[in-house]
């Protein structure tokens, strides 16, 4: 079973690409939370586990991460793009 990790920095509009953002700026959101990301992962159709006490290597603050289970049929890039789209929809 492949387990992908999604960090909030991947979707953060305040980050640069070199700072960790993996989606285009028009798909990014400001300060995404692990709860929003987990809800979006579930909307996409995968299981999500929140780990709140983790820190992304390019950040100093602890924001946590989301483990995505059962995403064997999607690449990590496709998964992050879909989650970013759903986080944007959840915020509207």
Phi and psi in radians as a Rosetta constraint file:
Dihedral C 1 N 2 CA 2 C 2 CIRCULARHARMONIC -1.495 0.35
Dihedral N 2 CA 2 C 2 N 3 CIRCULARHARMONIC 2.339 0.35
Dihedral C 2 N 3 CA 3 C 3 CIRCULARHARMONIC -2.104 0.35
Dihedral N 3 CA 3 C 3 N 4 CIRCULARHARMONIC 1.971 0.35
Dihedral C 3 N 4 CA 4 C 4 CIRCULARHARMONIC -1.666 0.35
Dihedral N 4 CA 4 C 4 N 5 CIRCULARHARMONIC 2.579 0.35
Dihedral C 4 N 5 CA 5 C 5 CIRCULARHARMONIC -1.952 0.35
Dihedral N 5 CA 5 C 5 N 6 CIRCULARHARMONIC 2.267 0.35
Dihedral C 5 N 6 CA 6 C 6 CIRCULARHARMONIC -2.033 0.35
Dihedral N 6 CA 6 C 6 N 7 CIRCULARHARMONIC 2.086 0.35
Dihedral C 6 N 7 CA 7 C 7 CIRCULARHARMONIC -1.667 0.35
Dihedral N 7 CA 7 C 7 N 8 CIRCULARHARMONIC 2.546 0.35
Dihedral C 7 N 8 CA 8 C 8 CIRCULARHARMONIC -0.984 0.35
Dihedral N 8 CA 8 C 8 N 9 CIRCULARHARMONIC -0.525 0.35
Dihedral C 8 N 9 CA 9 C 9 CIRCULARHARMONIC -1.075 0.35
Dihedral N 9 CA 9 C 9 N 10 CIRCULARHARMONIC -0.472 0.35
Dihedral C 9 N 10 CA 10 C 10 CIRCULARHARMONIC -1.065 0.35
Dihedral N 10 CA 10 C 10 N 11 CIRCULARHARMONIC -0.516 0.35
Dihedral C 10 N 11 CA 11 C 11 CIRCULARHARMONIC -1.929 0.35
Dihedral N 11 CA 11 C 11 N 12 CIRCULARHARMONIC 0.026 0.35
Dihedral C 11 N 12 CA 12 C 12 CIRCULARHARMONIC -1.402 0.35
Dihedral N 12 CA 12 C 12 N 13 CIRCULARHARMONIC 2.110 0.35
Dihedral C 12 N 13 CA 13 C 13 CIRCULARHARMONIC -1.195 0.35
Dihedral N 13 CA 13 C 13 N 14 CIRCULARHARMONIC -0.351 0.35
Dihedral C 13 N 14 CA 14 C 14 CIRCULARHARMONIC -1.445 0.35
Dihedral N 14 CA 14 C 14 N 15 CIRCULARHARMONIC -0.156 0.35
Dihedral C 14 N 15 CA 15 C 15 CIRCULARHARMONIC -1.624 0.35
Dihedral N 15 CA 15 C 15 N 16 CIRCULARHARMONIC 2.656 0.35
Dihedral C 15 N 16 CA 16 C 16 CIRCULARHARMONIC -1.587 0.35
Dihedral N 16 CA 16 C 16 N 17 CIRCULARHARMONIC 3.003 0.35
Dihedral C 16 N 17 CA 17 C 17 CIRCULARHARMONIC -1.078 0.35
Dihedral N 17 CA 17 C 17 N 18 CIRCULARHARMONIC -0.737 0.35
Dihedral C 17 N 18 CA 18 C 18 CIRCULARHARMONIC -1.263 0.35
Dihedral N 18 CA 18 C 18 N 19 CIRCULARHARMONIC -0.304 0.35
Dihedral C 18 N 19 CA 19 C 19 CIRCULARHARMONIC -1.515 0.35
Dihedral N 19 CA 19 C 19 N 20 CIRCULARHARMONIC -0.059 0.35
Dihedral C 19 N 20 CA 20 C 20 CIRCULARHARMONIC 2.164 0.35
Dihedral N 20 CA 20 C 20 N 21 CIRCULARHARMONIC -0.164 0.35
Dihedral C 20 N 21 CA 21 C 21 CIRCULARHARMONIC -1.223 0.35
Dihedral N 21 CA 21 C 21 N 22 CIRCULARHARMONIC 2.363 0.35
Dihedral C 21 N 22 CA 22 C 22 CIRCULARHARMONIC -2.003 0.35
Dihedral N 22 CA 22 C 22 N 23 CIRCULARHARMONIC -0.025 0.35
Dihedral C 22 N 23 CA 23 C 23 CIRCULARHARMONIC -2.020 0.35
Dihedral N 23 CA 23 C 23 N 24 CIRCULARHARMONIC 2.765 0.35
Dihedral C 23 N 24 CA 24 C 24 CIRCULARHARMONIC -1.068 0.35
Dihedral N 24 CA 24 C 24 N 25 CIRCULARHARMONIC 2.696 0.35
Dihedral C 24 N 25 CA 25 C 25 CIRCULARHARMONIC -1.048 0.35
Dihedral N 25 CA 25 C 25 N 26 CIRCULARHARMONIC -0.590 0.35
Dihedral C 25 N 26 CA 26 C 26 CIRCULARHARMONIC -1.263 0.35
Dihedral N 26 CA 26 C 26 N 27 CIRCULARHARMONIC -0.267 0.35
Dihedral C 26 N 27 CA 27 C 27 CIRCULARHARMONIC -1.746 0.35
Dihedral N 27 CA 27 C 27 N 28 CIRCULARHARMONIC -0.194 0.35
Dihedral C 27 N 28 CA 28 C 28 CIRCULARHARMONIC -1.388 0.35
Dihedral N 28 CA 28 C 28 N 29 CIRCULARHARMONIC 2.779 0.35
Dihedral C 28 N 29 CA 29 C 29 CIRCULARHARMONIC -2.217 0.35
Dihedral N 29 CA 29 C 29 N 30 CIRCULARHARMONIC 2.784 0.35
Dihedral C 29 N 30 CA 30 C 30 CIRCULARHARMONIC -1.422 0.35
Dihedral N 30 CA 30 C 30 N 31 CIRCULARHARMONIC 2.288 0.35
Dihedral C 30 N 31 CA 31 C 31 CIRCULARHARMONIC 0.785 0.35
Dihedral N 31 CA 31 C 31 N 32 CIRCULARHARMONIC 1.107 0.35
Dihedral C 31 N 32 CA 32 C 32 CIRCULARHARMONIC -1.191 0.35
Dihedral N 32 CA 32 C 32 N 33 CIRCULARHARMONIC 2.548 0.35
Dihedral C 32 N 33 CA 33 C 33 CIRCULARHARMONIC -1.821 0.35
Dihedral N 33 CA 33 C 33 N 34 CIRCULARHARMONIC 2.806 0.35
Dihedral C 33 N 34 CA 34 C 34 CIRCULARHARMONIC -1.157 0.35
Dihedral N 34 CA 34 C 34 N 35 CIRCULARHARMONIC -0.504 0.35
Dihedral C 34 N 35 CA 35 C 35 CIRCULARHARMONIC -1.162 0.35
Dihedral N 35 CA 35 C 35 N 36 CIRCULARHARMONIC -0.746 0.35
Dihedral C 35 N 36 CA 36 C 36 CIRCULARHARMONIC -1.123 0.35
Dihedral N 36 CA 36 C 36 N 37 CIRCULARHARMONIC -0.734 0.35
Dihedral C 36 N 37 CA 37 C 37 CIRCULARHARMONIC -1.128 0.35
Dihedral N 37 CA 37 C 37 N 38 CIRCULARHARMONIC -0.757 0.35
Dihedral C 37 N 38 CA 38 C 38 CIRCULARHARMONIC -1.098 0.35
Dihedral N 38 CA 38 C 38 N 39 CIRCULARHARMONIC -0.719 0.35
Dihedral C 38 N 39 CA 39 C 39 CIRCULARHARMONIC -1.117 0.35
Dihedral N 39 CA 39 C 39 N 40 CIRCULARHARMONIC -0.713 0.35
Dihedral C 39 N 40 CA 40 C 40 CIRCULARHARMONIC -1.157 0.35
Dihedral N 40 CA 40 C 40 N 41 CIRCULARHARMONIC -0.681 0.35
Dihedral C 40 N 41 CA 41 C 41 CIRCULARHARMONIC -1.076 0.35
Dihedral N 41 CA 41 C 41 N 42 CIRCULARHARMONIC -0.716 0.35
Dihedral C 41 N 42 CA 42 C 42 CIRCULARHARMONIC -1.180 0.35
Dihedral N 42 CA 42 C 42 N 43 CIRCULARHARMONIC -0.605 0.35
Dihedral C 42 N 43 CA 43 C 43 CIRCULARHARMONIC -1.139 0.35
Dihedral N 43 CA 43 C 43 N 44 CIRCULARHARMONIC -0.612 0.35
Dihedral C 43 N 44 CA 44 C 44 CIRCULARHARMONIC -1.224 0.35
Dihedral N 44 CA 44 C 44 N 45 CIRCULARHARMONIC -0.468 0.35
Dihedral C 44 N 45 CA 45 C 45 CIRCULARHARMONIC 2.029 0.35
Dihedral N 45 CA 45 C 45 N 46 CIRCULARHARMONIC 0.332 0.35
Dihedral C 45 N 46 CA 46 C 46 CIRCULARHARMONIC -2.095 0.35
Dihedral N 46 CA 46 C 46 N 47 CIRCULARHARMONIC 2.869 0.35
Dihedral C 46 N 47 CA 47 C 47 CIRCULARHARMONIC -1.472 0.35
Dihedral N 47 CA 47 C 47 N 48 CIRCULARHARMONIC 2.446 0.35
Dihedral C 47 N 48 CA 48 C 48 CIRCULARHARMONIC -2.178 0.35
Dihedral N 48 CA 48 C 48 N 49 CIRCULARHARMONIC 2.392 0.35
Dihedral C 48 N 49 CA 49 C 49 CIRCULARHARMONIC -2.138 0.35
Dihedral N 49 CA 49 C 49 N 50 CIRCULARHARMONIC 2.193 0.35
Dihedral C 49 N 50 CA 50 C 50 CIRCULARHARMONIC -1.607 0.35
Dihedral N 50 CA 50 C 50 N 51 CIRCULARHARMONIC 2.274 0.35
Dihedral C 50 N 51 CA 51 C 51 CIRCULARHARMONIC -2.050 0.35
Dihedral N 51 CA 51 C 51 N 52 CIRCULARHARMONIC 1.818 0.35
Dihedral C 51 N 52 CA 52 C 52 CIRCULARHARMONIC -1.400 0.35
Dihedral N 52 CA 52 C 52 N 53 CIRCULARHARMONIC -0.388 0.35
Dihedral C 52 N 53 CA 53 C 53 CIRCULARHARMONIC -1.733 0.35
Dihedral N 53 CA 53 C 53 N 54 CIRCULARHARMONIC 0.513 0.35
Dihedral C 53 N 54 CA 54 C 54 CIRCULARHARMONIC -1.875 0.35
Dihedral N 54 CA 54 C 54 N 55 CIRCULARHARMONIC 2.605 0.35
Dihedral C 54 N 55 CA 55 C 55 CIRCULARHARMONIC -2.159 0.35
Dihedral N 55 CA 55 C 55 N 56 CIRCULARHARMONIC 2.244 0.35
Dihedral C 55 N 56 CA 56 C 56 CIRCULARHARMONIC -1.161 0.35
Dihedral N 56 CA 56 C 56 N 57 CIRCULARHARMONIC 2.484 0.35
Dihedral C 56 N 57 CA 57 C 57 CIRCULARHARMONIC -1.123 0.35
Dihedral N 57 CA 57 C 57 N 58 CIRCULARHARMONIC -0.367 0.35
Dihedral C 57 N 58 CA 58 C 58 CIRCULARHARMONIC -1.717 0.35
Dihedral N 58 CA 58 C 58 N 59 CIRCULARHARMONIC 0.139 0.35
Dihedral C 58 N 59 CA 59 C 59 CIRCULARHARMONIC -2.192 0.35
Dihedral N 59 CA 59 C 59 N 60 CIRCULARHARMONIC 2.821 0.35
Dihedral C 59 N 60 CA 60 C 60 CIRCULARHARMONIC -1.814 0.35
Dihedral N 60 CA 60 C 60 N 61 CIRCULARHARMONIC -0.445 0.35
Dihedral C 60 N 61 CA 61 C 61 CIRCULARHARMONIC -1.569 0.35
Dihedral N 61 CA 61 C 61 N 62 CIRCULARHARMONIC 2.622 0.35
Dihedral C 61 N 62 CA 62 C 62 CIRCULARHARMONIC -1.534 0.35
Dihedral N 62 CA 62 C 62 N 63 CIRCULARHARMONIC 1.970 0.35
Dihedral C 62 N 63 CA 63 C 63 CIRCULARHARMONIC -2.033 0.35
Dihedral N 63 CA 63 C 63 N 64 CIRCULARHARMONIC -0.172 0.35
Dihedral C 63 N 64 CA 64 C 64 CIRCULARHARMONIC 1.527 0.35
Dihedral N 64 CA 64 C 64 N 65 CIRCULARHARMONIC -3.085 0.35
Dihedral C 64 N 65 CA 65 C 65 CIRCULARHARMONIC -2.656 0.35
Dihedral N 65 CA 65 C 65 N 66 CIRCULARHARMONIC 2.963 0.35
Dihedral C 65 N 66 CA 66 C 66 CIRCULARHARMONIC -2.141 0.35
Dihedral N 66 CA 66 C 66 N 67 CIRCULARHARMONIC 2.186 0.35
Dihedral C 66 N 67 CA 67 C 67 CIRCULARHARMONIC -1.581 0.35
Dihedral N 67 CA 67 C 67 N 68 CIRCULARHARMONIC 2.260 0.35
Dihedral C 67 N 68 CA 68 C 68 CIRCULARHARMONIC -1.882 0.35
Dihedral N 68 CA 68 C 68 N 69 CIRCULARHARMONIC 2.105 0.35
Dihedral C 68 N 69 CA 69 C 69 CIRCULARHARMONIC -1.908 0.35
Dihedral N 69 CA 69 C 69 N 70 CIRCULARHARMONIC 2.523 0.35
Dihedral C 69 N 70 CA 70 C 70 CIRCULARHARMONIC 1.483 0.35
Dihedral N 70 CA 70 C 70 N 71 CIRCULARHARMONIC 0.261 0.35
Dihedral C 70 N 71 CA 71 C 71 CIRCULARHARMONIC -1.665 0.35
Dihedral N 71 CA 71 C 71 N 72 CIRCULARHARMONIC 0.823 0.35
Dihedral C 71 N 72 CA 72 C 72 CIRCULARHARMONIC -1.232 0.35
Dihedral N 72 CA 72 C 72 N 73 CIRCULARHARMONIC -0.413 0.35
Dihedral C 72 N 73 CA 73 C 73 CIRCULARHARMONIC -1.606 0.35
Dihedral N 73 CA 73 C 73 N 74 CIRCULARHARMONIC 0.024 0.35
Dihedral C 73 N 74 CA 74 C 74 CIRCULARHARMONIC -2.262 0.35
Dihedral N 74 CA 74 C 74 N 75 CIRCULARHARMONIC 2.590 0.35
Dihedral C 74 N 75 CA 75 C 75 CIRCULARHARMONIC -1.364 0.35
Dihedral N 75 CA 75 C 75 N 76 CIRCULARHARMONIC 2.830 0.35
Dihedral C 75 N 76 CA 76 C 76 CIRCULARHARMONIC -1.105 0.35
Dihedral N 76 CA 76 C 76 N 77 CIRCULARHARMONIC -0.681 0.35
Dihedral C 76 N 77 CA 77 C 77 CIRCULARHARMONIC -1.094 0.35
Dihedral N 77 CA 77 C 77 N 78 CIRCULARHARMONIC -0.789 0.35
Dihedral C 77 N 78 CA 78 C 78 CIRCULARHARMONIC -1.084 0.35
Dihedral N 78 CA 78 C 78 N 79 CIRCULARHARMONIC -0.702 0.35
Dihedral C 78 N 79 CA 79 C 79 CIRCULARHARMONIC -1.114 0.35
Dihedral N 79 CA 79 C 79 N 80 CIRCULARHARMONIC -0.813 0.35
Dihedral C 79 N 80 CA 80 C 80 CIRCULARHARMONIC -1.125 0.35
Dihedral N 80 CA 80 C 80 N 81 CIRCULARHARMONIC -0.699 0.35
Dihedral C 80 N 81 CA 81 C 81 CIRCULARHARMONIC -1.091 0.35
Dihedral N 81 CA 81 C 81 N 82 CIRCULARHARMONIC -0.772 0.35
Dihedral C 81 N 82 CA 82 C 82 CIRCULARHARMONIC -1.154 0.35
Dihedral N 82 CA 82 C 82 N 83 CIRCULARHARMONIC -0.724 0.35
Dihedral C 82 N 83 CA 83 C 83 CIRCULARHARMONIC -1.132 0.35
Dihedral N 83 CA 83 C 83 N 84 CIRCULARHARMONIC -0.710 0.35
Dihedral C 83 N 84 CA 84 C 84 CIRCULARHARMONIC -1.068 0.35
Dihedral N 84 CA 84 C 84 N 85 CIRCULARHARMONIC -0.725 0.35
Dihedral C 84 N 85 CA 85 C 85 CIRCULARHARMONIC -1.088 0.35
Dihedral N 85 CA 85 C 85 N 86 CIRCULARHARMONIC -0.758 0.35
Dihedral C 85 N 86 CA 86 C 86 CIRCULARHARMONIC -1.233 0.35
Dihedral N 86 CA 86 C 86 N 87 CIRCULARHARMONIC -0.608 0.35
Dihedral C 86 N 87 CA 87 C 87 CIRCULARHARMONIC -1.110 0.35
Dihedral N 87 CA 87 C 87 N 88 CIRCULARHARMONIC -0.717 0.35
Dihedral C 87 N 88 CA 88 C 88 CIRCULARHARMONIC -1.060 0.35
Dihedral N 88 CA 88 C 88 N 89 CIRCULARHARMONIC -0.704 0.35
Dihedral C 88 N 89 CA 89 C 89 CIRCULARHARMONIC -1.194 0.35
Dihedral N 89 CA 89 C 89 N 90 CIRCULARHARMONIC -0.710 0.35
Dihedral C 89 N 90 CA 90 C 90 CIRCULARHARMONIC -1.102 0.35
Dihedral N 90 CA 90 C 90 N 91 CIRCULARHARMONIC -0.538 0.35
Dihedral C 90 N 91 CA 91 C 91 CIRCULARHARMONIC -1.359 0.35
Dihedral N 91 CA 91 C 91 N 92 CIRCULARHARMONIC -0.372 0.35
